[in-house]
């Protein structure tokens, strides 16, 4: 036995003593392995794992895991509402009483209005989603939705309409990395590790980000700072430059790309002068960046933020425009470019053994259910994503169209993440019945009829599929606190309470996990014996060229610059098959002199994750006050100094916060971090300020005004949100394509 094996064996024996036990940090979706020191069935220390195959590092959120578990606002027992909705008046009840009432109320609604009148929704966490999705199907509805209605899925859509598969950057083999809106120091911690390794070997890095970040400061060879939401115009300028410089791959385009002639004609409008004016980037900087890409055109890759780009009303098309640069240069499905992502539940390469997650979900899919919420308004989303578009939930409830939603069963719902969220609070108040499952007492829970307490990641089991073909099974480090239960157990018990014809789901989480494991050659016992992830036997890493040889999963079998999936909707929706650029803010809003600044909401702090850590005292102490980042030049013109109380106003309302003066944000912009309930920036955004393709909110491009005040005031919504013109319902004539100001396209 080697010295390393001896050390690992000794450390594993320490695990078995019960002093230190392995765990998985389930606070975000990264599932980082941790070592937990336990004394008297209580966590006293959380550290990065040494032997579970992790990175050996832990982010600030993971390090604060103990404070997260023992937050003072943990839900302790099932509760029943006894007062008005939102009044926070509840009485404790038993689990049996809670299940009986849920079954009776939802059963009556199902009998009166049909199963589609009940919607199932989940925010965080993500691990139990296959079970909740199956619960919705077994109940008889397709109305299963998640917080991914504003996170990640728009980037999935952009990849699907382009390549038919989600692609990732092959940084390990690239000469140039274009990091577009990426900041792994604050979001997606440790995802930049490969970049750091390759940077030492000579990798060049082009960063595109309006903000100055630790990433741009430390690693960028060139840093471009476009105005928020103008990324598509910048990408089209690069495309035009590469085409004119003959740095595209003509053979690749001829064999593997669909729609290049139309695309090449379109990007001709994006000359350097007009793009400089639109993006705010100097012509000198634009030219230097384009030349850098051209020098490495045969081997570059792009890492695009899943949120920063798609959180504009033009975000879906901007994402397409960015990744199109790899297509026209032949850097798709080739080393050093964009390559298909590996998932444990999917293998498009050789159909090797895999986790049968999708089969588990679809096994009880109803045959005659009504279209999902949002299907009429966002048909491309509905076609590509097997979830309802949750940004349309409030409208469906309040208007009752195209059919009524009378009940919502939600796990981890955070209403504050929704734009113009007063609309959703109003909708929850209008429901006949609302169930909220959560770890903590939240504002969303205050509107519930029944509240069920869930346990933390360290108090439950979890089957975890890791990207790259690994899989692990985590076990509880401590017993569930109070009367809390695992989300998966709650779902299985709800299936029994509803008396659903789904014996597998009713048998519980382990039975469901065994069903999903049945073809991979590993058993639950195998996984329980190993603290580290196990690779699925026979599952090899993706090798490049498979899509090129066998065709992309698109209507034409090619990488589509002109999307045939989108083209079929042109007659009824304001859609364009090309990745066109439209302004991130509507013309009438852009010209409103009352709001001269651009408000960007949604950036992340390294010690926070949405609002989940603002009640963890250690984490909150790092930035205790809700603060808006403002450029010193803007602040000086308004007479604002560091720490002053300021009001941030939009056409939809006003909030107050502290001023944080920093050169890291561009002039003309105000950056507000999310999650501070007392200064909820999402509350003053338009509920209809949505991308017409994906339904994603335009968190990061809104007009606002700032003024200095003497005291902090509560959130005040001044008027209802204005409907967005781009997100028209079916049957309304398509709007003409919006061009650049100097577009020469005819």
Secondary structure, 3 states (H helix, E strand, C coil): CCHHHHHHHHHHHHHHCCCEEEEEECCCCCCEEEEEEEECCEEEEEEECCCCCCCCCCCHHHHCHHHHHCCCCECCCCEEECCCCCCCCEEECCHHHHHHHHHHHHHHHHHHHCHHHEEEEECCCCCCHHHHHHHHHHHCCCCEEEHHHCCCHHHHHHHHHHHCCCEEECHHHCCEEEEECCCCCCCCCCCCHHHHHHHHCCCEEEEECCCCCHHHHHHCCEEECCCCCCHHHHHHHHHHHHHHCCCCCHHHHHHHEECHHHHHHHHCCCCHHHHHHHHCCCHHHHHHHHHHHHHCCCCEEEEECCCCCCCCCCHHHHHHHHHHHHHHCCCECCCCCEEECCECCECCCCCCCCCCHHHHHHCCCCCCCCCCCCCCCCHHHHHHCCCCCHHHHHHHHHHCCCCCCCEEEEECCCHHHCCCCHHHHHHHHHCCEEEEEECECCCCHHHCCEEEEECCHHHCCEEEEECCCEEEEECCCCCCCCCCECHHHHHHHHHHHCCCCCHHHHHCHHHHHHHHHCCCCCCHHHHHHCCCCEECCCCCCCCCCHHHHHCCCCCCCCEECCCHHHHCCCCCCCCCCCCCCCCCCCHHHHCCCCCCEEEEEEECCCCCCCCCCCCCHHHHHHHCCCEEEECHHHHHHCCCCCCCEEEEEECCEEEEEEEEECCCCCCCEEEEECCCHHHCHHHHCCCCCECCCCCCECCCCEEEEEEEECCCCCCECCCCCCCCCCCCCCCCCCCCCCCCCCCCCC
